[in-house]
Amino acid sequence: MKSTPDNIDVLYEDNHLIVVNKKAGDIVQGDKTGDLPLSEIVKQYIKKKYDKPGNVFLGVVHRLDRPTSGAVIFARTSKALSRMNDQLKNRQVKKTYHTIVKGKTPEKGTLIHYLKKNPKNNKSTAYEKETPGSKRAVLHFRKLAESDRYSLLEIDLETGRHHQIRAQLAKTGYPVKGDLKYGYPRSNPGKGISLHARELSFTHPVSKEKIKIIAPYPQEDIWNVFER
């Protein structure tokens, strides 16, 4: 089920920011598909809740891949957007992802690859060694739980590359559940993938308060199993 102004899961909201738990399948910003983006849905939500006619300012602070779920920050003022962009650029926004992958992984580890993006198929290829046009990609993982066929991992990114988690885990032999693009054999119901932006930590752009957001898992059987 995609987000609508009536069903969006708002995790945090004030006059400066709004953080939403994105559903798999939502696009954060408009693209060539022409599908209604989450940014417009959030604007409609604000208009309805606060009875605001006319234009509503909403800035996209960061994005998530369409098949991914989890916490996304939007700015409600240009000042908040500018200050949040500075925090992102200076790597002061901590993002933690949870993902369900095929197979039983080691308990923890660090993956280092060189990623090269192909714009034609919107896919990144991970190489063991540096190649022309590639960028160094580093992530750290630890296993939170496992079942007979899957592992639940917590991911901390040291770099922020295109499809980094998906490409690096697939290269290592542990593709994200449902991720056909990176070698998982079957799609998930609803065409999403089991990659979730679980936690965000940052400094509020106006009050300077430390903010920590935890996004509940999608209401799907596989996530419910691990949450129990």
Short mmCIF file of the C-alpha atoms (twelve columns), coordinates in Angstrom:
data_MODEL
# 
_entry.id   MODEL 
# 
loop_
_atom_site.group_PDB 
_atom_site.id 
_atom_site.type_symbol 
_atom_site.label_atom_id 
_atom_site.label_alt_id 
_atom_site.label_comp_id 
_atom_site.label_asym_id 
_atom_site.label_seq_id 
_atom_site.Cartn_x 
_atom_site.Cartn_y 
_atom_site.Cartn_z 
_atom_site.pdbx_PDB_model_num 
ATOM 1   C CA . MET A 1   0.000  0.000   0.000   1 
ATOM 2   C CA . LYS A 2   1.429  3.367   -1.015  1 
ATOM 3   C CA . SER A 3   1.258  6.499   1.111   1 
ATOM 4   C CA . THR A 4   -1.667 8.924   0.952   1 
ATOM 5   C CA . PRO A 5   -2.311 12.143  2.921   1 
ATOM 6   C CA . ASP A 6   -4.634 10.117  5.156   1 
ATOM 7   C CA . ASN A 7   -2.355 7.176   5.933   1 
ATOM 8   C CA . ILE A 8   1.193  8.577   6.060   1 
ATOM 9   C CA . ASP A 9   3.116  7.545   9.155   1 
ATOM 10  C CA . VAL A 10  4.487  10.779  10.657  1 
ATOM 11  C CA . LEU A 11  7.357  10.031  13.052  1 
ATOM 12  C CA . TYR A 12  8.226  13.619  14.017  1 
ATOM 13  C CA . GLU A 13  6.668  16.972  13.265  1 
ATOM 14  C CA . ASP A 14  7.104  20.612  14.256  1 
ATOM 15  C CA . ASN A 15  7.147  23.999  12.505  1 
ATOM 16  C CA . HIS A 16  10.547 23.311  10.940  1 
ATOM 17  C CA . LEU A 17  10.733 19.597  10.098  1 
ATOM 18  C CA . ILE A 18  8.552  16.623  9.337   1 
ATOM 19  C CA . VAL A 19  9.886  13.051  9.331   1 
ATOM 20  C CA . VAL A 20  7.829  10.358  7.616   1 
ATOM 21  C CA . ASN A 21  8.098  6.560   7.624   1 
ATOM 22  C CA . LYS A 22  8.194  5.971   3.852   1 
ATOM 23  C CA . LYS A 23  6.468  2.909   2.460   1 
ATOM 24  C CA . ALA A 24  8.246  0.711   -0.095  1 
ATOM 25  C CA . GLY A 25  7.073  1.847   -3.527  1 
ATOM 26  C CA . ASP A 26  6.808  5.547   -2.664  1 
ATOM 27  C CA . ILE A 27  9.056  7.884   -4.639  1 
ATOM 28  C CA . VAL A 28  10.428 10.729  -2.519  1 
ATOM 29  C CA . GLN A 29  10.646 13.256  -5.374  1 
ATOM 30  C CA . GLY A 30  8.947  13.408  -8.754  1 
ATOM 31  C CA . ASP A 31  10.571 11.461  -11.599 1 
ATOM 32  C CA . LYS A 32  9.894  10.397  -15.184 1 
ATOM 33  C CA . THR A 33  7.202  7.929   -14.059 1 
ATOM 34  C CA . GLY A 34  4.898  10.819  -13.277 1 
ATOM 35  C CA . ASP A 35  3.742  9.054   -10.102 1 
ATOM 36  C CA . LEU A 36  2.701  11.304  -7.210  1 
ATOM 37  C CA . PRO A 37  5.807  11.698  -5.020  1 
ATOM 38  C CA . LEU A 38  5.901  11.514  -1.242  1 
ATOM 39  C CA . SER A 39  6.902  15.201  -1.113  1 
ATOM 40  C CA . GLU A 40  3.556  16.172  -2.665  1 
ATOM 41  C CA . ILE A 41  1.644  13.752  -0.432  1 
ATOM 42  C CA . VAL A 42  3.247  15.341  2.655   1 
ATOM 43  C CA . LYS A 43  2.311  18.809  1.332   1 
ATOM 44  C CA . GLN A 44  -1.306 17.658  0.993   1 
ATOM 45  C CA . TYR A 45  -1.180 16.282  4.546   1 
ATOM 46  C CA . ILE A 46  0.091  19.649  5.882   1 
ATOM 47  C CA . LYS A 47  -2.544 21.597  3.948   1 
ATOM 48  C CA . LYS A 48  -5.295 19.387  5.301   1 
ATOM 49  C CA . LYS A 49  -4.081 19.265  8.909   1 
ATOM 50  C CA . TYR A 50  -3.352 22.969  9.256   1 
ATOM 51  C CA . ASP A 51  -6.013 24.225  6.827   1 
ATOM 52  C CA . LYS A 52  -3.380 25.947  4.679   1 
ATOM 53  C CA . PRO A 53  -4.648 26.986  1.231   1 
ATOM 54  C CA . GLY A 54  -2.200 27.827  -1.556  1 
ATOM 55  C CA . ASN A 55  1.442  26.826  -1.769  1 
ATOM 56  C CA . VAL A 56  3.189  25.008  1.074   1 
ATOM 57  C CA . PHE A 57  6.989  25.022  1.278   1 
ATOM 58  C CA . LEU A 58  8.519  21.574  1.661   1 
ATOM 59  C CA . GLY A 59  12.177 20.819  1.036   1 
ATOM 60  C CA . VAL A 60  13.534 17.318  0.423   1 
ATOM 61  C CA . VAL A 61  16.489 16.854  2.803   1 
ATOM 62  C CA . HIS A 62  17.488 13.387  1.524   1 
ATOM 63  C CA . ARG A 63  16.069 10.510  -0.496  1 
ATOM 64  C CA . LEU A 64  15.559 6.758   -0.281  1 
ATOM 65  C CA . ASP A 65  15.394 4.338   -3.209  1 
ATOM 66  C CA . ARG A 66  11.833 3.674   -4.362  1 
ATOM 67  C CA . PRO A 67  11.686 0.004   -3.195  1 
ATOM 68  C CA . THR A 68  13.171 0.907   0.214   1 
ATOM 69  C CA . SER A 69  11.168 1.859   3.318   1 
ATOM 70  C CA . GLY A 70  11.971 3.944   6.370   1 
ATOM 71  C CA . ALA A 71  12.583 7.396   7.811   1 
ATOM 72  C CA . VAL A 72  12.785 10.392  5.468   1 
ATOM 73  C CA . ILE A 73  13.292 14.013  6.594   1 
ATOM 74  C CA . PHE A 74  11.531 16.953  4.944   1 
ATOM 75  C CA . ALA A 75  12.103 20.624  5.831   1 
ATOM 76  C CA . ARG A 76  9.143  22.961  6.307   1 
ATOM 77  C CA . THR A 77  11.202 26.152  5.991   1 
ATOM 78  C CA . SER A 78  14.076 27.228  3.738   1 
ATOM 79  C CA . LYS A 79  16.211 27.923  6.826   1 
ATOM 80  C CA . ALA A 80  15.693 24.386  8.117   1 
ATOM 81  C CA . LEU A 81  16.450 22.962  4.662   1 
ATOM 82  C CA . SER A 82  19.715 24.891  4.362   1 
ATOM 83  C CA . ARG A 83  20.884 23.880  7.844   1 
ATOM 84  C CA . MET A 84  19.924 20.221  7.365   1 
ATOM 85  C CA . ASN A 85  21.759 20.181  4.016   1 
ATOM 86  C CA . ASP A 86  24.859 21.461  5.818   1 
ATOM 87  C CA . GLN A 87  24.566 18.676  8.408   1 
ATOM 88  C CA . LEU A 88  24.286 16.087  5.635   1 
ATOM 89  C CA . LYS A 89  27.274 17.503  3.782   1 
ATOM 90  C CA . ASN A 90  29.327 17.452  6.991   1 
ATOM 91  C CA . ARG A 91  28.162 13.890  7.777   1 
ATOM 92  C CA . GLN A 92  26.441 15.020  10.974  1 
ATOM 93  C CA . VAL A 93  23.238 13.098  10.209  1 
ATOM 94  C CA . LYS A 94  23.659 9.501   11.370  1 
ATOM 95  C CA . LYS A 95  21.616 6.994   9.362   1 
ATOM 96  C CA . THR A 96  21.228 3.363   10.416  1 
ATOM 97  C CA . TYR A 97  19.608 0.788   8.143   1 
ATOM 98  C CA . HIS A 98  18.174 -2.647  8.864   1 
ATOM 99  C CA . THR A 99  17.986 -5.221  6.106   1 
ATOM 100 C CA . ILE A 100 16.963 -8.843  5.665   1 
ATOM 101 C CA . VAL A 101 19.365 -10.726 3.392   1 
ATOM 102 C CA . LYS A 102 19.575 -14.192 1.915   1 
ATOM 103 C CA . GLY A 103 21.719 -16.667 3.846   1 
ATOM 104 C CA . LYS A 104 23.566 -16.719 7.146   1 
ATOM 105 C CA . THR A 105 26.130 -13.932 7.357   1 
ATOM 106 C CA . PRO A 106 29.101 -13.511 9.708   1 
ATOM 107 C CA . GLU A 107 28.275 -11.857 13.042  1 
ATOM 108 C CA . LYS A 108 29.807 -8.543  11.944  1 
ATOM 109 C CA . GLY A 109 32.144 -7.120  9.352   1 
ATOM 110 C CA . THR A 110 33.235 -4.264  7.110   1 
ATOM 111 C CA . LEU A 111 32.728 -4.296  3.343   1 
ATOM 112 C CA . ILE A 112 34.992 -2.256  1.066   1 
ATOM 113 C CA . HIS A 113 34.318 -2.115  -2.666  1 
ATOM 114 C CA . TYR A 114 34.561 0.260   -5.592  1 
ATOM 115 C CA . LEU A 115 31.159 1.123   -7.035  1 
ATOM 116 C CA . LYS A 116 30.475 2.253   -10.569 1 
ATOM 117 C CA . LYS A 117 27.026 3.516   -11.527 1 
ATOM 118 C CA . ASN A 118 25.444 2.736   -14.888 1 
ATOM 119 C CA . PRO A 119 22.804 5.452   -15.529 1 
ATOM 120 C CA . LYS A 120 21.233 3.442   -18.367 1 
ATOM 121 C CA . ASN A 121 19.961 0.669   -16.092 1 
ATOM 122 C CA . ASN A 122 20.128 2.660   -12.825 1 
ATOM 123 C CA . LYS A 123 22.396 0.064   -11.267 1 
ATOM 124 C CA . SER A 124 25.763 0.107   -9.535  1 
ATOM 125 C CA . THR A 125 28.396 -2.604  -9.960  1 
ATOM 126 C CA . ALA A 126 30.727 -3.412  -7.058  1 
ATOM 127 C CA . TYR A 127 34.368 -4.192  -7.857  1 
ATOM 128 C CA . GLU A 128 37.053 -5.559  -5.552  1 
ATOM 129 C CA . LYS A 129 39.617 -3.132  -6.946  1 
ATOM 130 C CA . GLU A 130 39.449 0.439   -8.164  1 
ATOM 131 C CA . THR A 131 38.353 0.755   -11.791 1 
ATOM 132 C CA . PRO A 132 37.960 3.832   -14.017 1 
ATOM 133 C CA . GLY A 133 34.926 5.835   -12.918 1 
ATOM 134 C CA . SER A 134 34.410 3.893   -9.688  1 
ATOM 135 C CA . LYS A 135 34.061 5.336   -6.179  1 
ATOM 136 C CA . ARG A 136 35.218 3.756   -2.925  1 
ATOM 137 C CA . ALA A 137 32.341 2.397   -0.833  1 
ATOM 138 C CA . VAL A 138 32.589 1.333   2.814   1 
ATOM 139 C CA . LEU A 139 29.892 -0.086  5.090   1 
ATOM 140 C CA . HIS A 140 29.886 -1.809  8.474   1 
ATOM 141 C CA . PHE A 141 27.364 -4.467  9.460   1 
ATOM 142 C CA . ARG A 142 26.399 -6.543  12.472  1 
ATOM 143 C CA . LYS A 143 23.938 -9.399  12.609  1 
ATOM 144 C CA . LEU A 144 20.937 -8.805  14.852  1 
ATOM 145 C CA . ALA A 145 19.150 -12.119 14.270  1 
ATOM 146 C CA . GLU A 146 18.894 -15.029 11.852  1 
ATOM 147 C CA . SER A 147 16.415 -17.652 10.712  1 
ATOM 148 C CA . ASP A 148 16.907 -20.815 8.673   1 
ATOM 149 C CA . ARG A 149 17.196 -18.833 5.419   1 
ATOM 150 C CA . TYR A 150 17.776 -15.185 6.305   1 
ATOM 151 C CA . SER A 151 19.871 -12.807 8.386   1 
ATOM 152 C CA . LEU A 152 18.724 -9.481  9.826   1 
ATOM 153 C CA . LEU A 153 21.574 -6.969  9.625   1 
ATOM 154 C CA . GLU A 154 22.169 -3.503  11.009  1 
ATOM 155 C CA . ILE A 155 24.100 -1.352  8.528   1 
ATOM 156 C CA . ASP A 156 26.166 1.775   9.155   1 
ATOM 157 C CA . LEU A 157 27.400 3.538   6.039   1 
ATOM 158 C CA . GLU A 158 30.811 5.186   6.001   1 
ATOM 159 C CA . THR A 159 30.201 6.450   2.457   1 
ATOM 160 C CA . GLY A 160 26.980 7.283   0.651   1 
ATOM 161 C CA . ARG A 161 27.075 5.784   -2.840  1 
ATOM 162 C CA . HIS A 162 24.296 4.947   -5.296  1 
ATOM 163 C CA . HIS A 163 22.590 1.666   -4.251  1 
ATOM 164 C CA . GLN A 164 25.573 1.053   -1.968  1 
ATOM 165 C CA . ILE A 165 24.001 -1.369  0.538   1 
ATOM 166 C CA . ARG A 166 22.226 -3.330  -2.191  1 
ATOM 167 C CA . ALA A 167 25.275 -3.633  -4.458  1 
ATOM 168 C CA . GLN A 168 27.821 -4.425  -1.755  1 
ATOM 169 C CA . LEU A 169 25.742 -7.080  -0.018  1 
ATOM 170 C CA . ALA A 170 24.901 -8.728  -3.340  1 
ATOM 171 C CA . LYS A 171 28.583 -8.751  -4.318  1 
ATOM 172 C CA . THR A 172 29.360 -10.527 -1.031  1 
ATOM 173 C CA . GLY A 173 26.742 -13.207 -1.711  1 
ATOM 174 C CA . TYR A 174 23.985 -11.877 0.552   1 
ATOM 175 C CA . PRO A 175 21.460 -10.058 -1.659  1 
ATOM 176 C CA . VAL A 176 18.669 -8.070  0.008   1 
ATOM 177 C CA . LYS A 177 15.430 -10.063 0.122   1 
ATOM 178 C CA . GLY A 178 13.208 -9.173  -2.832  1 
ATOM 179 C CA . ASP A 179 15.903 -7.214  -4.697  1 
ATOM 180 C CA . LEU A 180 15.638 -8.651  -8.208  1 
ATOM 181 C CA . LYS A 181 17.932 -5.954  -9.603  1 
ATOM 182 C CA . TYR A 182 20.807 -7.238  -7.472  1 
ATOM 183 C CA . GLY A 183 20.301 -10.963 -7.827  1 
ATOM 184 C CA . TYR A 184 17.631 -12.034 -5.356  1 
ATOM 185 C CA . PRO A 185 15.599 -14.746 -7.132  1 
ATOM 186 C CA . ARG A 186 12.052 -13.614 -6.186  1 
ATOM 187 C CA . SER A 187 10.294 -10.317 -5.664  1 
ATOM 188 C CA . ASN A 188 8.560  -9.386  -2.408  1 
ATOM 189 C CA . PRO A 189 4.796  -8.862  -2.354  1 
ATOM 190 C CA . GLY A 190 4.251  -5.270  -3.467  1 
ATOM 191 C CA . LYS A 191 7.621  -5.198  -5.290  1 
ATOM 192 C CA . GLY A 192 9.480  -3.584  -2.378  1 
ATOM 193 C CA . ILE A 193 12.770 -4.863  -0.968  1 
ATOM 194 C CA . SER A 194 13.633 -5.722  2.633   1 
ATOM 195 C CA . LEU A 195 15.804 -2.664  3.249   1 
ATOM 196 C CA . HIS A 196 14.584 -0.202  5.877   1 
ATOM 197 C CA . ALA A 197 15.984 3.158   7.036   1 
ATOM 198 C CA . ARG A 198 15.561 2.299   10.714  1 
ATOM 199 C CA . GLU A 199 17.116 5.180   12.631  1 
ATOM 200 C CA . LEU A 200 18.080 8.831   12.116  1 
ATOM 201 C CA . SER A 201 20.042 10.983  14.566  1 
ATOM 202 C CA . PHE A 202 20.700 14.689  13.984  1 
ATOM 203 C CA . THR A 203 20.717 18.129  15.597  1 
ATOM 204 C CA . HIS A 204 17.508 20.112  15.237  1 
ATOM 205 C CA . PRO A 205 18.280 22.965  12.807  1 
ATOM 206 C CA . VAL A 206 16.658 25.643  15.017  1 
ATOM 207 C CA . SER A 207 16.428 24.447  18.630  1 
ATOM 208 C CA . LYS A 208 19.790 22.591  18.439  1 
ATOM 209 C CA . GLU A 209 18.191 19.728  20.365  1 
ATOM 210 C CA . LYS A 210 19.507 16.236  19.670  1 
ATOM 211 C CA . ILE A 211 16.829 14.304  17.759  1 
ATOM 212 C CA . LYS A 212 16.671 10.513  17.402  1 
ATOM 213 C CA . ILE A 213 14.020 8.913   15.200  1 
ATOM 214 C CA . ILE A 214 13.250 5.184   15.020  1 
ATOM 215 C CA . ALA A 215 11.046 4.042   12.134  1 
ATOM 216 C CA . PRO A 216 8.853  0.999   12.865  1 
ATOM 217 C CA . TYR A 217 9.324  -1.940  10.495  1 
ATOM 218 C CA . PRO A 218 6.872  -2.461  7.630   1 
ATOM 219 C CA . GLN A 219 3.827  -4.542  8.582   1 
ATOM 220 C CA . GLU A 220 4.966  -7.628  6.674   1 
ATOM 221 C CA . ASP A 221 5.303  -11.213 7.827   1 
ATOM 222 C CA . ILE A 222 9.085  -11.397 7.418   1 
ATOM 223 C CA . TRP A 223 9.704  -8.252  9.474   1 
ATOM 224 C CA . ASN A 224 7.183  -9.369  12.101  1 
ATOM 225 C CA . VAL A 225 9.067  -12.652 12.534  1 
ATOM 226 C CA . PHE A 226 12.324 -10.864 13.279  1 
ATOM 227 C CA . GLU A 227 10.683 -8.245  15.503  1 
ATOM 228 C CA . ARG A 228 9.301  -11.035 17.711  1 
# 
